[in-house]
Amino acid sequence: MKVILFGATGMVGQGVLRECLLDAGVESVLAVGRRPGGQQHAKLREILHDDFFDFAAIESQLAGYDACFFCLGVSSLGMDEARYRHLTYDITLAAAGTLSRLNPQMVFIYVSGRGTDSTESGRLMWARVKGKTENDLLKLPFKAAYMFRPAGIQPLHGIRSKTAWVQAIYVVSAPLLSLLNRVAPNYMTTTEQVGRAMIRVARDGYPTRVLESADINRL
Ligand SMILES: NC(=O)c1ccc[n+]([C@@H]2O[C@H](COP(=O)([O-])OP(=O)(O)OC[C@H]3O[C@@H](n4cnc5c(N)ncnc54)[C@H](OP(=O)(O)O)[C@@H]3O)[C@@H](O)[C@H]2O)c1
């Protein structure tokens, strides 16, 4: 399987990249980012790109892939709806539109989050925007698209959040998070489980197009 990864420098993306590099069934990974991830690996190639609303300049390098794991995303904290939609919906659909045109046999997996609002009309701004993003991704002519809706994600294997205070919370509460993962799989998963689940779903499919935390942990 040949994989394109977006968001490889982020917490979720680093976890997904780790699992892809370890999995013998993943032949190669193309990480598309705006800065280098700093990793060297025989299976990994990076494209640095500066306009995530327009992929025309790198289109020729985006064909011939089996799966895209889209882990790029921003927090809605302190953002108004227009800005959050621009960075969430516009970037994701720009990438996915290009990829679906170039790779009709591709499986596209998007990381949204628990509580995403498929009605697009609820009270929570981030949930509406992610709901619209999911709904429109599901309409694109991919072989299949799957929406991953994790709740909390515990970073494992030295992966760190970019936000210092968030990382501090992960460190202090690591034993509690591991316990939660076992007793409340609807609320907690790990970077390892997300990465492994993506690879499995891309390879074998899944009965539903939307996967909650418990689905991710079951895979
Ligand atoms: N962390 C969680 O517990 C959690 C739980 C549920 C859902 N999620 C969702 O998972 C996704 C990833 O979360 P995360 O925690 O991994 O976030 P993160 O650590 O902040 O990483 C975000 C990734 O997106 C890239 N990115 C952000 N804005 C960009 C832009 N304008 N242009 C190009 N690249 C951009 C970042 O690149 P740079 O490194 O260049 O900034 C980075 O690779 C988000 O959609 C989030 O809502 C996360």
The ligand as a MOL file (V3000), in Angstrom:
LIG
                    3D

  0  0  0     0  0            999 V3000
M  V30 BEGIN CTAB
M  V30 COUNTS 48 52 0 0 0
M  V30 BEGIN ATOM
M  V30 1 N -5.0180 15.5210 19.7480 0
M  V30 2 C -6.1810 14.9790 20.0820 0
M  V30 3 O -6.3580 14.4780 21.2240 0
M  V30 4 C -7.2880 14.9060 19.0650 0
M  V30 5 C -8.4950 14.2690 19.4270 0
M  V30 6 C -9.5170 14.1810 18.4870 0
M  V30 7 C -9.3500 14.7070 17.2200 0
M  V30 8 N -8.1770 15.3230 16.9070 0 CHG=1
M  V30 9 C -8.0540 15.9010 15.5580 0
M  V30 10 O -6.9200 15.3610 14.9130 0
M  V30 11 C -6.3630 16.3340 14.0230 0
M  V30 12 C -4.8790 16.4880 14.3130 0
M  V30 13 O -4.7190 16.8740 15.6750 0
M  V30 14 P -3.2740 16.9730 16.3570 0
M  V30 15 O -3.5070 16.9130 17.8200 0
M  V30 16 O -2.3450 16.0280 15.7020 0 CHG=-1
M  V30 17 O -2.8710 18.4820 15.9700 0
M  V30 18 P -1.3950 19.1170 15.9330 0
M  V30 19 O -0.4600 18.3720 16.7820 0
M  V30 20 O -1.5930 20.5840 16.1840 0
M  V30 21 O -0.9390 18.9010 14.4100 0
M  V30 22 C -1.6100 19.5490 13.3570 0
M  V30 23 C -0.9860 19.1800 12.0340 0
M  V30 24 O -1.6710 19.9170 10.9990 0
M  V30 25 C -0.7270 20.7410 10.2910 0
M  V30 26 N -1.3500 22.0240 9.9530 0
M  V30 27 C -2.1450 22.7830 10.7400 0
M  V30 28 N -2.5200 23.8930 10.0810 0
M  V30 29 C -1.9430 23.8280 8.8420 0
M  V30 30 C -1.9590 24.6760 7.7010 0
M  V30 31 N -2.6350 25.8400 7.6970 0
M  V30 32 N -1.2630 24.3100 6.6120 0
M  V30 33 C -0.5720 23.1400 6.6150 0
M  V30 34 N -0.5050 22.2890 7.6670 0
M  V30 35 C -1.1930 22.6320 8.7700 0
M  V30 36 C 0.4070 20.9600 11.2780 0
M  V30 37 O 1.5670 21.3330 10.5520 0
M  V30 38 P 2.7340 22.2340 11.2240 0
M  V30 39 O 3.5370 21.2850 12.0680 0
M  V30 40 O 3.4610 22.7810 10.0650 0
M  V30 41 O 2.0280 23.2720 12.0760 0
M  V30 42 C 0.4980 19.5740 11.9150 0
M  V30 43 O 1.1610 18.6750 11.0720 0
M  V30 44 C -7.1640 17.6240 14.2420 0
M  V30 45 O -8.1330 17.7460 13.2240 0
M  V30 46 C -7.8210 17.3970 15.5820 0
M  V30 47 O -9.0470 18.1000 15.7080 0
M  V30 48 C -7.1460 15.4320 17.7840 0
M  V30 END ATOM
M  V30 BEGIN BOND
M  V30 1 1 1 2
M  V30 2 2 2 3
M  V30 3 1 2 4
M  V30 4 1 4 5
M  V30 5 2 4 48
M  V30 6 2 5 6
M  V30 7 1 6 7
M  V30 8 2 7 8
M  V30 9 1 8 9
M  V30 10 1 8 48
M  V30 11 1 9 10
M  V30 12 1 9 46
M  V30 13 1 10 11
M  V30 14 1 11 12
M  V30 15 1 11 44
M  V30 16 1 12 13
M  V30 17 1 13 14
M  V30 18 2 14 15
M  V30 19 1 14 16
M  V30 20 1 14 17
M  V30 21 1 17 18
M  V30 22 2 18 19
M  V30 23 1 18 20
M  V30 24 1 18 21
M  V30 25 1 21 22
M  V30 26 1 22 23
M  V30 27 1 23 24
M  V30 28 1 23 42
M  V30 29 1 24 25
M  V30 30 1 25 26
M  V30 31 1 25 36
M  V30 32 1 26 27
M  V30 33 1 26 35
M  V30 34 2 27 28
M  V30 35 1 28 29
M  V30 36 1 29 30
M  V30 37 2 29 35
M  V30 38 1 30 31
M  V30 39 2 30 32
M  V30 40 1 32 33
M  V30 41 2 33 34
M  V30 42 1 34 35
M  V30 43 1 36 37
M  V30 44 1 36 42
M  V30 45 1 37 38
M  V30 46 2 38 39
M  V30 47 1 38 40
M  V30 48 1 38 41
M  V30 49 1 42 43
M  V30 50 1 44 45
M  V30 51 1 44 46
M  V30 52 1 46 47
M  V30 END BOND
M  V30 END CTAB
M  END
